[in-house]
Amino acid sequence: MCVVGGLNPFETLGQPAPGWYTWLLGNKLYACLMVFFIGNAIETQLVSTGAFEVLSTYYSSAILHMLYRIFRYRWTACQSGPR
């Protein structure tokens, strides 16, 4: 966000901006694309290990159960008519 906005957090700290950060500010589009692609590569490697399947399966079933309870409550409220 600092790169896209052109902000320099090093000024706030009272430090000169490092060379790599100055390069990022000068090449915003390239820098953002590289962060995006490298982030996706890391995500792909982490997901391919299978370590996150248990966590996502748990949350998927918990979310489905919660949605079932909400819709069941609303369906019974619709069937019983106005209060």
VOPAGU-2260 file (C-alpha; in pm, 1 decimal, decimal comma):
REM VOPAGU-2260
SITE   aa  ch    i         X         Y         Z
SITE  MET   A    0       0,0       0,0       0,0
SITE  CYS   A    1     288,1     235,4      72,2
SITE  VAL   A    2     434,5     170,8    -271,9
SITE  VAL   A    3     106,1     232,9    -455,2
SITE  GLY   A    4      35,7     545,1    -250,9
SITE  GLY   A    5     391,2     671,0    -289,6
SITE  LEU   A    6     436,3     697,1      86,5
SITE  ASN   A    7     775,1     669,6     248,6
SITE  PRO   A    8     750,0     508,1     595,1
SITE  PHE   A    9    1123,7     555,1     645,8
SITE  GLU   A   10    1076,6     932,3     668,7
SITE  THR   A   11     846,5     877,1     966,6
SITE  LEU   A   12    1122,3     677,4    1134,0
SITE  GLY   A   13    1375,5     948,8    1056,1
SITE  GLN   A   14    1580,4     718,5     833,2
SITE  PRO   A   15    1678,7     760,3     467,9
SITE  ALA   A   16    1492,6     534,8     225,6
SITE  PRO   A   17    1696,4     227,5     121,5
SITE  GLY   A   18    1784,3     178,8    -243,0
SITE  TRP   A   19    1543,3    -109,2    -293,9
SITE  TYR   A   20    1250,6      99,9    -167,1
SITE  THR   A   21    1344,8     388,9    -395,7
SITE  TRP   A   22    1349,2     139,9    -684,6
SITE  LEU   A   23    1003,0      13,5    -583,5
SITE  LEU   A   24     865,1     367,9    -588,6
SITE  GLY   A   25    1014,5     426,7    -932,4
SITE  ASN   A   26     877,0     100,6   -1077,4
SITE  LYS   A   27     537,3      67,0    -909,9
SITE  LEU   A   28     366,3    -145,5   -1175,2
SITE  TYR   A   29     652,9    -392,4   -1204,8
SITE  ALA   A   30     693,4    -411,1    -826,7
SITE  CYS   A   31     321,7    -477,4    -766,9
SITE  LEU   A   32     312,4    -747,0   -1035,4
SITE  MET   A   33     618,7    -917,8    -887,7
SITE  VAL   A   34     468,0    -912,9    -538,0
SITE  PHE   A   35     146,7   -1059,4    -681,5
SITE  PHE   A   36     320,7   -1340,4    -873,4
SITE  ILE   A   37     563,9   -1429,2    -595,1
SITE  GLY   A   38     276,7   -1427,4    -343,8
SITE  ASN   A   39      78,0   -1663,4    -565,4
SITE  ALA   A   40     378,2   -1893,9    -603,9
SITE  ILE   A   41     420,1   -1912,4    -225,8
SITE  GLU   A   42      46,7   -1970,9    -178,2
SITE  THR   A   43      48,1   -2249,5    -436,6
SITE  GLN   A   44     338,8   -2422,4    -263,5
SITE  LEU   A   45     170,7   -2397,1      76,8
SITE  VAL   A   46    -164,3   -2526,4     -48,3
SITE  SER   A   47      -2,7   -2812,4    -241,5
SITE  THR   A   48     144,3   -2950,9      80,4
SITE  GLY   A   49    -207,7   -3039,5     196,3
SITE  ALA   A   50    -149,1   -2891,7     539,5
SITE  PHE   A   51    -446,0   -2658,3     507,3
SITE  GLU   A   52    -707,6   -2912,3     400,0
SITE  VAL   A   53    -812,4   -3004,9     753,0
SITE  LEU   A   54    -855,6   -2642,8     853,1
SITE  SER   A   55   -1056,0   -2549,9     544,2
SITE  THR   A   56   -1270,5   -2865,6     573,1
SITE  TYR   A   57   -1352,3   -2779,1     933,4
SITE  TYR   A   58   -1446,3   -2422,9     847,7
SITE  SER   A   59   -1645,7   -2530,4     543,1
SITE  SER   A   60   -1858,3   -2768,9     747,6
SITE  ALA   A   61   -1899,0   -2513,7    1027,6
SITE  ILE   A   62   -2011,9   -2245,5     781,8
SITE  LEU   A   63   -2253,6   -2483,9     612,2
SITE  HIS   A   64   -2399,1   -2585,1     949,1
SITE  MET   A   65   -2441,5   -2219,3    1048,0
SITE  LEU   A   66   -2614,5   -2136,7     717,7
SITE  TYR   A   67   -2843,0   -2438,3     760,1
SITE  ARG   A   68   -2949,2   -2318,3    1105,9
SITE  ILE   A   69   -3014,7   -1963,8     980,5
SITE  PHE   A   70   -3225,7   -2075,1     685,5
SITE  ARG   A   71   -3410,9   -2334,1     892,3
SITE  TYR   A   72   -3502,0   -2064,9    1146,3
SITE  ARG   A   73   -3618,9   -1826,3     874,2
SITE  TRP   A   74   -3816,7   -2100,3     698,5
SITE  THR   A   75   -4001,6   -2193,4    1015,9
SITE  ALA   A   76   -4063,8   -1823,9    1085,5
SITE  CYS   A   77   -4212,8   -1784,0     735,9
SITE  GLN   A   78   -4429,8   -2093,5     781,2
SITE  SER   A   79   -4572,2   -1979,4    1114,1
SITE  GLY   A   80   -4686,4   -1645,4     970,8
SITE  PRO   A   81   -4667,0   -1299,5    1120,6
SITE  ARG   A   82   -4631,6   -1262,2    1494,6
